[in-house]
Amino acid sequence: MIDIPYQAKLQQTIEFQVKKALEEDLDGIDGVDVTAELIEQDKVAKGRLITREDAVICGIEWFNGVFKALDPSIKLDWKCKDGDKVSANDTLCEIVGNARNVLTAERSAMNFLQTLSGTATITARYVRELKGTDCQLLDTRKTIPLMRLAQKYAVYCGGGRNHRMGLYDAFLIKENHIISTGSIKNAVSIARQNHPTTLVEVEVENFAQLDEALDAGADVIMLDNFSVDELRTGVAINQVHSHTAKIEASGNVTIETLRDIAETGVDFISVGALTKHVKAIDLSLRLEM
């Protein structure tokens, strides 16, 4: 597994998700796979897990966790690791073990791997578009419920970086927060009083709000749905202000517009599609008896 700051928390998440996935498939942990019971109890199977398309791999620990939870004696010989780029028809893993247990584990294990590899793969495509710029690609909180850490880890494997993990580790002051507190200045001031060491980000929709966020001393300012020309102007305004913040672009970002946005000089581009529009990677497990 790639080293990330939330390693311990992620390991706990993997264990929880694997347990719940198996309970879902087997109608509780003591359930049975009625189709796998068609096979002789002591039958041994060999298998190869392959990818049918180019991909960046992510989710090996989830895959391993499913097999180990069902049968620790199953042998998994990986030919790649999380973050590796693989090509169509590459063998990812060789599997040897009890045929019943291999087949019972197969779908739950592959569901994790194909989904997380999908996120890592699209992230890597976006990151390639930013090559040669100083701009960094960020994810968002637009994730599958209960898959937040997993998907953010997948973004990391694809070369992106994580925005805030949740509502607890950074402020993101948006339109409704501003309305509720009366102004950007008030919102930032209250944030500093409540949690002095926590990063404060403000989302703005126009240049007047940008000026107010800069005057308030925000750490990061998100320019929401600004055009490329407006982003360039926003960066220039920030550069000459007495307080400079990190500038983030967000809103309707696509792979086609990414490079133009990065070249405006923004520090970050956040893209909800990395985790919201999930296209799983096509994987196949072929068994030999």
Secondary structure as a PSIPRED ss2 file (coil, helix, strand):
# PSIPRED VFORMAT (PSIPRED V4.0)

   1 M C   1.000  0.000  0.000
   2 I C   1.000  0.000  0.000
   3 D C   1.000  0.000  0.000
   4 I C   1.000  0.000  0.000
   5 P C   1.000  0.000  0.000
   6 Y C   1.000  0.000  0.000
   7 Q H   0.000  1.000  0.000
   8 A H   0.000  1.000  0.000
   9 K H   0.000  1.000  0.000
  10 L H   0.000  1.000  0.000
  11 Q H   0.000  1.000  0.000
  12 Q H   0.000  1.000  0.000
  13 T H   0.000  1.000  0.000
  14 I H   0.000  1.000  0.000
  15 E H   0.000  1.000  0.000
  16 F H   0.000  1.000  0.000
  17 Q H   0.000  1.000  0.000
  18 V H   0.000  1.000  0.000
  19 K H   0.000  1.000  0.000
  20 K H   0.000  1.000  0.000
  21 A H   0.000  1.000  0.000
  22 L H   0.000  1.000  0.000
  23 E H   0.000  1.000  0.000
  24 E H   0.000  1.000  0.000
  25 D H   0.000  1.000  0.000
  26 L H   0.000  1.000  0.000
  27 D C   1.000  0.000  0.000
  28 G C   1.000  0.000  0.000
  29 I C   1.000  0.000  0.000
  30 D C   1.000  0.000  0.000
  31 G C   1.000  0.000  0.000
  32 V C   1.000  0.000  0.000
  33 D C   1.000  0.000  0.000
  34 V C   1.000  0.000  0.000
  35 T C   1.000  0.000  0.000
  36 A H   0.000  1.000  0.000
  37 E H   0.000  1.000  0.000
  38 L H   0.000  1.000  0.000
  39 I C   1.000  0.000  0.000
  40 E C   1.000  0.000  0.000
  41 Q C   1.000  0.000  0.000
  42 D C   1.000  0.000  0.000
  43 K C   1.000  0.000  0.000
  44 V E   0.000  0.000  1.000
  45 A E   0.000  0.000  1.000
  46 K E   0.000  0.000  1.000
  47 G E   0.000  0.000  1.000
  48 R E   0.000  0.000  1.000
  49 L E   0.000  0.000  1.000
  50 I E   0.000  0.000  1.000
  51 T E   0.000  0.000  1.000
  52 R C   1.000  0.000  0.000
  53 E C   1.000  0.000  0.000
  54 D C   1.000  0.000  0.000
  55 A E   0.000  0.000  1.000
  56 V E   0.000  0.000  1.000
  57 I C   1.000  0.000  0.000
  58 C C   1.000  0.000  0.000
  59 G C   1.000  0.000  0.000
  60 I H   0.000  1.000  0.000
  61 E H   0.000  1.000  0.000
  62 W H   0.000  1.000  0.000
  63 F H   0.000  1.000  0.000
  64 N H   0.000  1.000  0.000
  65 G H   0.000  1.000  0.000
  66 V H   0.000  1.000  0.000
  67 F H   0.000  1.000  0.000
  68 K H   0.000  1.000  0.000
  69 A H   0.000  1.000  0.000
  70 L H   0.000  1.000  0.000
  71 D C   1.000  0.000  0.000
  72 P C   1.000  0.000  0.000
  73 S C   1.000  0.000  0.000
  74 I C   1.000  0.000  0.000
  75 K E   0.000  0.000  1.000
  76 L E   0.000  0.000  1.000
  77 D E   0.000  0.000  1.000
  78 W E   0.000  0.000  1.000
  79 K C   1.000  0.000  0.000
  80 C C   1.000  0.000  0.000
  81 K C   1.000  0.000  0.000
  82 D C   1.000  0.000  0.000
  83 G C   1.000  0.000  0.000
  84 D C   1.000  0.000  0.000
  85 K E   0.000  0.000  1.000
  86 V E   0.000  0.000  1.000
  87 S C   1.000  0.000  0.000
  88 A C   1.000  0.000  0.000
  89 N C   1.000  0.000  0.000
  90 D C   1.000  0.000  0.000
  91 T E   0.000  0.000  1.000
  92 L E   0.000  0.000  1.000
  93 C E   0.000  0.000  1.000
  94 E E   0.000  0.000  1.000
  95 I E   0.000  0.000  1.000
  96 V E   0.000  0.000  1.000
  97 G E   0.000  0.000  1.000
  98 N E   0.000  0.000  1.000
  99 A H   0.000  1.000  0.000
 100 R H   0.000  1.000  0.000
 101 N H   0.000  1.000  0.000
 102 V H   0.000  1.000  0.000
 103 L H   0.000  1.000  0.000
 104 T H   0.000  1.000  0.000
 105 A H   0.000  1.000  0.000
 106 E H   0.000  1.000  0.000
 107 R H   0.000  1.000  0.000
 108 S H   0.000  1.000  0.000
 109 A H   0.000  1.000  0.000
 110 M H   0.000  1.000  0.000
 111 N H   0.000  1.000  0.000
 112 F H   0.000  1.000  0.000
 113 L H   0.000  1.000  0.000
 114 Q H   0.000  1.000  0.000
 115 T H   0.000  1.000  0.000
 116 L H   0.000  1.000  0.000
 117 S H   0.000  1.000  0.000
 118 G H   0.000  1.000  0.000
 119 T H   0.000  1.000  0.000
 120 A H   0.000  1.000  0.000
 121 T H   0.000  1.000  0.000
 122 I H   0.000  1.000  0.000
 123 T H   0.000  1.000  0.000
 124 A H   0.000  1.000  0.000
 125 R H   0.000  1.000  0.000
 126 Y H   0.000  1.000  0.000
 127 V H   0.000  1.000  0.000
 128 R H   0.000  1.000  0.000
 129 E H   0.000  1.000  0.000
 130 L C   1.000  0.000  0.000
 131 K C   1.000  0.000  0.000
 132 G C   1.000  0.000  0.000
 133 T C   1.000  0.000  0.000
 134 D C   1.000  0.000  0.000
 135 C C   1.000  0.000  0.000
 136 Q E   0.000  0.000  1.000
 137 L E   0.000  0.000  1.000
 138 L E   0.000  0.000  1.000
 139 D C   1.000  0.000  0.000
 140 T C   1.000  0.000  0.000
 141 R C   1.000  0.000  0.000
 142 K C   1.000  0.000  0.000
 143 T C   1.000  0.000  0.000
 144 I C   1.000  0.000  0.000
 145 P C   1.000  0.000  0.000
 146 L C   1.000  0.000  0.000
 147 M C   1.000  0.000  0.000
 148 R H   0.000  1.000  0.000
 149 L H   0.000  1.000  0.000
 150 A H   0.000  1.000  0.000
 151 Q H   0.000  1.000  0.000
 152 K H   0.000  1.000  0.000
 153 Y H   0.000  1.000  0.000
 154 A H   0.000  1.000  0.000
 155 V H   0.000  1.000  0.000
 156 Y H   0.000  1.000  0.000
 157 C H   0.000  1.000  0.000
 158 G C   1.000  0.000  0.000
 159 G C   1.000  0.000  0.000
 160 G C   1.000  0.000  0.000
 161 R E   0.000  0.000  1.000
 162 N C   1.000  0.000  0.000
 163 H C   1.000  0.000  0.000
 164 R C   1.000  0.000  0.000
 165 M C   1.000  0.000  0.000
 166 G C   1.000  0.000  0.000
 167 L C   1.000  0.000  0.000
 168 Y C   1.000  0.000  0.000
 169 D C   1.000  0.000  0.000
 170 A C   1.000  0.000  0.000
 171 F E   0.000  0.000  1.000
 172 L E   0.000  0.000  1.000
 173 I E   0.000  0.000  1.000
 174 K C   1.000  0.000  0.000
 175 E H   0.000  1.000  0.000
 176 N H   0.000  1.000  0.000
 177 H H   0.000  1.000  0.000
 178 I H   0.000  1.000  0.000
 179 I H   0.000  1.000  0.000
 180 S H   0.000  1.000  0.000
 181 T H   0.000  1.000  0.000
 182 G C   1.000  0.000  0.000
 183 S C   1.000  0.000  0.000
 184 I H   0.000  1.000  0.000
 185 K H   0.000  1.000  0.000
 186 N H   0.000  1.000  0.000
 187 A H   0.000  1.000  0.000
 188 V H   0.000  1.000  0.000
 189 S H   0.000  1.000  0.000
 190 I H   0.000  1.000  0.000
 191 A H   0.000  1.000  0.000
 192 R H   0.000  1.000  0.000
 193 Q H   0.000  1.000  0.000
 194 N H   0.000  1.000  0.000
 195 H C   1.000  0.000  0.000
 196 P C   1.000  0.000  0.000
 197 T C   1.000  0.000  0.000
 198 T C   1.000  0.000  0.000
 199 L C   1.000  0.000  0.000
 200 V E   0.000  0.000  1.000
 201 E E   0.000  0.000  1.000
 202 V E   0.000  0.000  1.000
 203 E E   0.000  0.000  1.000
 204 V E   0.000  0.000  1.000
 205 E C   1.000  0.000  0.000
 206 N C   1.000  0.000  0.000
 207 F H   0.000  1.000  0.000
 208 A H   0.000  1.000  0.000
 209 Q H   0.000  1.000  0.000
 210 L H   0.000  1.000  0.000
 211 D H   0.000  1.000  0.000
 212 E H   0.000  1.000  0.000
 213 A H   0.000  1.000  0.000
 214 L H   0.000  1.000  0.000
 215 D H   0.000  1.000  0.000
 216 A H   0.000  1.000  0.000
 217 G C   1.000  0.000  0.000
 218 A C   1.000  0.000  0.000
 219 D C   1.000  0.000  0.000
 220 V E   0.000  0.000  1.000
 221 I E   0.000  0.000  1.000
 222 M E   0.000  0.000  1.000
 223 L E   0.000  0.000  1.000
 224 D E   0.000  0.000  1.000
 225 N C   1.000  0.000  0.000
 226 F C   1.000  0.000  0.000
 227 S C   1.000  0.000  0.000
 228 V H   0.000  1.000  0.000
 229 D H   0.000  1.000  0.000
 230 E H   0.000  1.000  0.000
 231 L H   0.000  1.000  0.000
 232 R H   0.000  1.000  0.000
 233 T H   0.000  1.000  0.000
 234 G H   0.000  1.000  0.000
 235 V H   0.000  1.000  0.000
 236 A H   0.000  1.000  0.000
 237 I H   0.000  1.000  0.000
 238 N H   0.000  1.000  0.000
 239 Q H   0.000  1.000  0.000
 240 V H   0.000  1.000  0.000
 241 H C   1.000  0.000  0.000
 242 S C   1.000  0.000  0.000
 243 H C   1.000  0.000  0.000
 244 T C   1.000  0.000  0.000
 245 A C   1.000  0.000  0.000
 246 K E   0.000  0.000  1.000
 247 I E   0.000  0.000  1.000
 248 E E   0.000  0.000  1.000
 249 A E   0.000  0.000  1.000
 250 S E   0.000  0.000  1.000
 251 G C   1.000  0.000  0.000
 252 N C   1.000  0.000  0.000
 253 V C   1.000  0.000  0.000
 254 T C   1.000  0.000  0.000
 255 I C   1.000  0.000  0.000
 256 E C   1.000  0.000  0.000
 257 T C   1.000  0.000  0.000
 258 L H   0.000  1.000  0.000
 259 R H   0.000  1.000  0.000
 260 D H   0.000  1.000  0.000
 261 I H   0.000  1.000  0.000
 262 A H   0.000  1.000  0.000
 263 E C   1.000  0.000  0.000
 264 T C   1.000  0.000  0.000
 265 G C   1.000  0.000  0.000
 266 V C   1.000  0.000  0.000
 267 D C   1.000  0.000  0.000
 268 F E   0.000  0.000  1.000
 269 I E   0.000  0.000  1.000
 270 S E   0.000  0.000  1.000
 271 V C   1.000  0.000  0.000
 272 G C   1.000  0.000  0.000
 273 A H   0.000  1.000  0.000
 274 L H   0.000  1.000  0.000
 275 T H   0.000  1.000  0.000
 276 K H   0.000  1.000  0.000
 277 H C   1.000  0.000  0.000
 278 V C   1.000  0.000  0.000
 279 K C   1.000  0.000  0.000
 280 A C   1.000  0.000  0.000
 281 I C   1.000  0.000  0.000
 282 D C   1.000  0.000  0.000
 283 L E   0.000  0.000  1.000
 284 S E   0.000  0.000  1.000
 285 L E   0.000  0.000  1.000
 286 R E   0.000  0.000  1.000
 287 L E   0.000  0.000  1.000
 288 E E   0.000  0.000  1.000
 289 M C   1.000  0.000  0.000
